[in-house]
Amino acid sequence: MKAYVVTENQKLEYIDVKDPSIKDDEVLIGVMSTGICGSDIPRIYNGGAYFYPLICGHEFSGVVRECGKDVDPALKGKRVGVFPLLPCHRCDQCLKGKFELCRKYGYLGSRQDGGFAQFVAVPAWNVLELPDDADCDASAMMEPMCVAVHAMRRVDPAKDDKIVVFGAGTIGLFLTMFLLEAGYENVFVVGNKELQRQKAIELGLGADDFCDSRSVDVSEWISGKTDSAGANVLFECVGRNDTVNQCLQNAAYEAKVMFVGNPASDMNISKADHWLILRRQLTVTGTWNSSFTHSDDDDWHYVLKRLNAGRIDPGVLITHRLPFEELGSGFEMMRDKSEEFVKVMGDLS
C-alpha cells in the first residue's frame, strides 16, 4: 500500500509499504478521508515521533475491509469513524469507563501506525459504525469535533454565560460551532487571521463577535462585550503563555477557565495573575481527548447525532482538500505557513 512514512526526523516519504496484518480483535480499514492535525507537524518535523519509521495520522474515516476472527463479520463493508486512543482496558481509569484518561494508552498515528495510509489495522472496539451515506470528510473530522465537544461538556456553561473562545484554529472553531448549535447566545471569539474571522461567521458567529487580536486590544474588547464584568467561561485553545494570561485577566468572578490547547512552551503565571485566581475564586481546569464508551451519551455519539440530523456542517472549515498522492504539499504548507488554512484533508475515496 501507499503511505506517508516519517522515516527519520524531518523526513516524510510517500512510499510503498507492506499492508498491515490484523489481530483477532482488529479490523482492517480502507481509509477514505484523512485530516492533518496541527500536532502532526511537530511530530514529523520537530523530533516529535516516538519511533521511526512511523505512519502518522489520527483523524480518519474509512470502510472495514477485513475482520479478525473475534470480530462480528457483519462489520465488514461498513463505514466507520475511529477513536484513535487505544486504552489498556485494565487500569483504574479504564475500569471506571474513563478511557480517555487511561494510564497506559496507545495512540494511532503516534504510538503506532495511523491513518496517512491506504489501510490501517484498528481494534474493533475503537470503531464507530456510521450510516452508509455518511460523508467521508465529516466522519474523518469526528475526532477533533469530539475534542471540542469534550471541552464544552466538561465546563457545561449556563445558557446566559458570556463565553470567550481564545484561538480560532480547528478546535477553537469547532468549539464555536458546537456552542452555537447548543443555543449559547453570548459567544465571542478571539483570533488573529482574516480567514478565521470568515470561517467563524460562516459557522453563525456574529460579525461583531470576532476579535482580531492583531489590531484590537483584547482586554478592552472583552470588557466591552461583558459590561466590564469579564467572561464567565473562557476556553484557551492556543496553548501559548500570552493567551493563558489573557484568559485569567479577563475572567469574571467565579468564572471557569478551560485549558484546551496543547502547550507550545512552558507556562509562567505572574504573581498578579495568581492573585486573580485566588481573589476571583476562579475554576481553572483542563481537558484531554474525548469520551468514547460505546454508550449513547458519549462525545462521539453526541457529534454523530448532530451530523446525522444535519445540525452541523464541519465541511465549512475545510480549506484544502487534496488527492492523497498530493497530501505531502499539505504537510509542507502547514509547516511553512505559506498559506492561510484551517482544515487540510486528504482524499482516498
C-alpha positions in Angstrom: 0.0 0.0 0.0 1.0 3.7 -0.3 1.6 5.6 2.9 3.3 8.8 4.2 6.1 7.5 6.4 8.2 9.5 8.7 11.5 7.7 8.1 13.6 10.0 10.3 13.2 13.4 11.9 12.1 16.0 9.2 11.9 13.3 6.5 8.5 12.4 5.3 8.3 10.0 2.3 5.4 8.8 0.2 6.3 5.2 -0.4 5.1 1.7 -0.8 4.9 -0.3 2.5 3.6 -3.7 3.5 -0.1 -3.9 4.0 -0.9 -4.2 7.8 -2.0 -7.6 9.1 -4.8 -7.7 11.7 -5.1 -9.5 15.0 -8.1 -11.5 16.0 -9.8 -8.5 17.7 -9.0 -6.0 14.9 -10.4 -4.8 11.6 -8.6 -3.6 8.5 -9.9 -0.2 7.5 -9.6 1.1 3.9 -9.0 4.8 4.6 -11.3 7.1 2.6 -10.5 10.5 4.1 -7.8 11.7 6.4 -7.1 15.1 8.0 -3.9 16.7 9.1 -3.9 17.8 12.7 -1.6 20.6 13.9 0.1 18.1 16.2 1.2 16.1 13.2 3.6 18.9 12.1 6.0 18.8 15.1 5.7 15.0 15.2 7.0 14.9 11.7 9.3 17.9 11.5 10.5 18.6 15.1 11.5 15.3 16.6 8.1 14.5 18.0 7.9 10.9 16.9 8.2 8.1 19.4 10.0 5.9 16.9 10.9 5.6 13.2 9.6 4.7 10.8 6.2 5.9 11.7 2.9 6.5 9.8 1.2 9.4 11.4 -2.5 10.4 11.2 -5.2 10.1 13.8 -8.1 11.8 12.1 -9.5 9.5 9.5 -12.6 7.6 8.4 -13.0 4.6 6.1 -14.6 1.3 5.3 -14.0 -2.0 7.1 -12.3 -4.3 4.5 -11.5 -7.3 6.8 -12.4 -8.6 10.2 -10.4 -10.6 12.7 -11.8 -13.9 13.7 -13.2 -12.5 17.0 -15.0 -9.6 15.3 -18.6 -9.7 14.1 -18.3 -10.3 10.4 -21.3 -8.0 9.8 -19.0 -5.1 10.3 -17.3 -5.8 7.0 -18.2 -3.2 4.4 -19.4 -0.7 7.0 -18.3 2.9 7.0 -16.7 3.8 10.3 -15.2 6.6 12.3 -12.2 5.8 14.5 -11.4 6.7 18.2 -7.6 6.9 17.9 -6.7 6.5 21.6 -6.1 2.8 22.4 -7.0 2.2 26.1 -5.4 -0.7 28.0 -8.9 -1.6 29.5 -7.2 -2.7 32.7 -6.1 0.5 34.7 -8.2 2.2 37.3 -9.4 4.9 34.8 -10.4 2.3 32.2 -12.3 0.3 34.8 -14.3 3.4 35.5 -15.1 3.9 31.8 -12.8 7.0 31.6 -10.9 5.5 28.7 -9.6 8.9 27.6 -7.7 9.0 30.9 -6.1 5.6 30.5 -2.7 5.4 32.2 -1.2 3.1 29.7 -2.8 4.1 26.4 -1.6 3.6 22.9 -2.4 6.0 20.1 -2.9 5.6 16.4 -0.6 7.9 14.4 1.9 8.5 17.2 2.5 5.4 19.3 1.6 3.1 16.5 0.9 3.5 12.8 -2.1 5.6 11.8 -4.2 7.0 9.0 -1.9 8.5 6.4 -2.0 5.3 4.6 -4.4 3.3 2.3 -5.1 0.8 5.1 -4.9 0.8 8.9 -5.3 -2.0 11.4 -7.5 -0.9 14.3 -9.0 -2.7 17.3 -12.7 -3.3 16.5 -13.5 -1.7 19.9 -12.2 1.6 18.6 -14.5 1.9 15.6 -17.9 3.7 15.5 -20.3 2.4 12.8 -21.7 5.1 10.6 -24.6 5.4 8.2 -24.0 4.0 4.7 -24.3 7.5 3.3 -22.0 9.2 5.8 -19.8 11.9 4.4 -16.2 10.8 4.4 -14.7 14.1 5.3 -17.1 14.9 8.1 -16.5 11.4 9.5 -12.8 11.9 9.5 -13.3 15.2 11.4 -15.2 13.5 14.2 -12.0 13.2 16.3 -11.3 17.0 16.5 -15.0 17.7 16.8 -15.2 15.4 19.8 -12.2 17.1 21.4 -14.1 20.3 21.2 -17.4 18.8 22.5 -15.5 17.2 25.4 -14.2 20.6 26.5 -17.6 22.2 26.2 -19.4 19.5 28.1 -16.8 19.4 30.9 -17.4 23.1 31.5 -21.2 22.9 31.0 -21.8 26.7 30.7 -25.1 28.2 31.8 -27.2 29.5 29.0 -26.7 33.2 29.9 -23.0 32.9 30.4 -20.7 35.2 28.5 -18.3 32.8 26.7 -14.9 33.7 25.1 -13.0 31.2 22.9 -9.3 32.2 22.6 -7.9 30.7 19.4 -9.7 30.2 16.1 -7.9 27.2 14.7 -9.6 23.9 14.1 -10.5 23.2 17.7 -11.5 26.7 18.6 -13.8 27.0 15.5 -15.3 23.6 16.2 -15.9 24.6 19.8 -17.6 27.8 18.4 -19.7 25.7 16.1 -21.0 23.4 18.9 -21.6 26.3 21.4 -23.7 28.0 18.8 -25.5 24.7 17.9 -26.3 24.2 21.6 -28.0 27.6 21.8 -25.5 29.7 23.6 -26.1 33.4 22.5 -23.1 35.2 24.2 -20.2 33.6 22.3 -17.2 35.7 21.5 -14.1 34.5 19.6 -10.5 35.9 19.7 -8.3 35.0 16.6 -5.6 36.5 14.6 -6.4 35.8 10.9 -8.9 37.1 8.5 -9.7 33.6 7.3 -10.6 32.6 10.9 -13.0 35.5 11.1 -14.6 34.5 7.8 -15.0 30.9 8.9 -16.4 31.9 12.3 -19.0 34.0 10.6 -19.9 31.1 8.2 -20.5 29.0 11.3 -23.0 31.5 12.5 -21.0 33.8 14.8 -22.0 37.5 14.6 -19.6 39.6 12.7 -19.1 41.9 15.7 -18.4 38.9 18.0 -14.9 38.1 16.5 -11.9 40.0 17.8 -8.8 40.2 15.6 -6.0 40.4 18.2 -3.6 41.8 15.7 -5.4 45.1 15.6 -7.6 45.2 18.7 -6.8 45.4 22.4 -8.3 42.1 23.5 -9.0 43.0 27.1 -10.7 46.2 26.2 -12.8 44.3 23.6 -13.9 41.7 26.1 -14.7 44.4 28.7 -17.0 46.0 26.2 -18.7 42.7 25.4 -19.2 41.8 29.1 -20.2 45.2 30.6 -16.8 45.4 32.2 -17.5 42.2 34.3 -15.3 39.8 32.4 -16.3 36.5 30.8 -18.0 33.7 32.8 -16.4 30.9 30.7 -13.1 31.1 28.8 -11.6 28.4 26.6 -7.9 28.6 25.8 -7.4 26.8 22.5 -4.0 28.1 21.6 -1.5 26.7 24.1 0.5 29.9 24.5 1.6 31.8 27.6 0.1 35.1 26.4 -3.4 33.7 25.8 -3.3 31.8 29.1 -2.7 35.0 30.9 -5.4 36.8 28.9 -7.9 34.2 30.0 -7.1 34.8 33.6 -7.1 38.6 33.3 -10.4 38.7 31.5 -12.3 36.2 33.8 -15.3 37.3 35.8 -15.6 36.5 39.5 -16.2 32.7 39.9 -15.5 32.2 36.2 -14.4 28.9 34.7 -11.2 28.8 32.7 -10.7 25.7 30.5 -7.3 24.9 29.0 -7.7 23.1 25.7 -4.7 23.9 23.5 -1.6 21.8 23.6 1.2 23.8 25.3 3.7 25.3 22.9 6.2 26.0 25.7 6.5 26.2 29.5 3.8 28.4 31.1 4.5 31.1 33.6 1.8 32.8 35.6 2.6 36.1 37.2 2.0 36.8 40.8 -0.7 39.3 39.8 -2.5 36.7 37.7 -2.1 34.1 40.5 -3.9 36.6 42.8 -6.7 36.8 40.2 -7.3 33.0 40.6 -7.5 33.4 44.4 -9.4 36.6 44.7 -11.9 35.9 42.0 -12.2 32.3 43.0 -11.7 31.1 39.5 -12.0 27.4 38.5 -9.1 26.6 36.3 -9.3 23.2 34.6 -8.1 21.2 31.6 -9.4 18.7 29.1 -7.9 15.8 27.3 -9.2 14.0 24.2 -12.8 12.9 24.3 -15.2 10.3 25.8 -15.7 7.1 23.8 -17.6 4.4 25.7 -20.0 3.0 23.0 -22.8 4.5 25.1 -25.4 6.8 23.6 -24.2 9.7 25.8 -20.5 9.8 25.0 -18.9 12.6 23.0 -18.7 10.6 19.8 -22.5 9.8 19.8 -23.2 13.5 20.7 -21.4 14.5 17.5 -22.8 11.7 15.4 -26.4 12.6 16.3 -25.8 16.1 15.1 -24.1 15.1 11.9 -27.0 12.7 11.1 -29.6 15.4 11.8 -27.7 17.9 9.7 -27.4 20.3 12.6 -23.7 21.0 12.0 -21.6 21.4 8.9 -17.9 20.7 9.6 -17.1 20.9 5.9 -17.2 24.7 6.3 -13.8 24.5 7.9 -12.1 22.5 5.1 -9.8 25.0 3.2 -7.7 22.4 1.4 -8.9 19.0 0.0 -6.1 17.2 -1.7 -5.8 13.9 -3.6 -3.9 11.5 -1.3 -0.8 11.4 -3.5 -0.6 15.2 -3.2 -1.1 15.4 0.5 2.7 16.0 1.0 2.2 19.6 -0.1 -0.4 20.0 2.7 2.2 19.0 5.3 4.7 21.4 3.9 2.2 24.2 3.6 1.2 23.8 7.3 4.8 23.6 8.4 5.9 26.7 6.5 2.5 28.6 7.0 2.8 29.5 3.3 -0.9 29.9 3.0 -3.8 30.5 5.4 -5.6 27.3 6.3 -8.0 25.8 8.8 -8.5 22.1 7.9 -6.4 20.2 5.4 -7.9 16.9 4.2 -6.6 14.1 2.1 -9.0 12.2 -0.2 -8.6 8.4 -0.8 -12.2 7.7 -1.8 
